[in-house]
Amino acid sequence: MNIYLVRHTQVATAAGICYGRSDVPVAATYPADEAAVRARLAPVLAAGPVMAYASPLSRCRQLAEALVPEQLVFDDRLMEYDFGRWELQPWDALPATELDPWMADFVQVPAPGGETFQALQDRATEFLTEALAAADPNATIVIVSHSALIRSLLCYCLDLPLSRAFRLDIDYGSISKVRHRHGQFNVAYTNG
């Protein structure tokens, strides 16, 4: 079974702003960005049955509804990392007393009022396990989500420590293909 992890398109948020769970809008380039994702994913969508899932945040919802309007399920477990009190704050304005411990161990240290990266991976892998168990063996799974969530799933599939998650580049509109066969995962590619 093939699983396609699709990151949402560019957002209309200033550079250097911390956003995760905040429901930020897509950028003005959305029509062209969506068309580019659609073109790369078209062969997959045309090939056979597709089970589609997405984060309910509007930047994912909009793309998912454009790509796979039917057989689409929204799941809160696919939402982006929860940065708590840091949401929508400039990264360079965050107090070092909060940021430094998080930067030293973001896997186990939560953003103030937010979640740990381990908690994000736990909910993401719980979702993936359930989706695979419910999947038609002939279907393809498409998941439209966010960079941190996709990184956490790729770490899980590749058996990489979460501390290495940010070594994986997950660009806006990127598609990562994962093969699941006989209980094993193989990452076929990641593209932008």
ABEGO torsion letter per residue (X at the ends): XBBBBBBBBBBBBBBGBBBBABBBBBBAAAAAAAAAAAAAAAAAAAAEBBBBBBBABAAAAAAAAAABABGBBBBAAABBBBAEAABGBBAAABBAAAAAAAAABAAABBBBGBBBAAAAAAAAAAAAAAAAAABBAABBBBBBBBAAAAAAAAAAAAGBBAAAAAABBBBBGBBBBBBBBGGBBBBABBBX
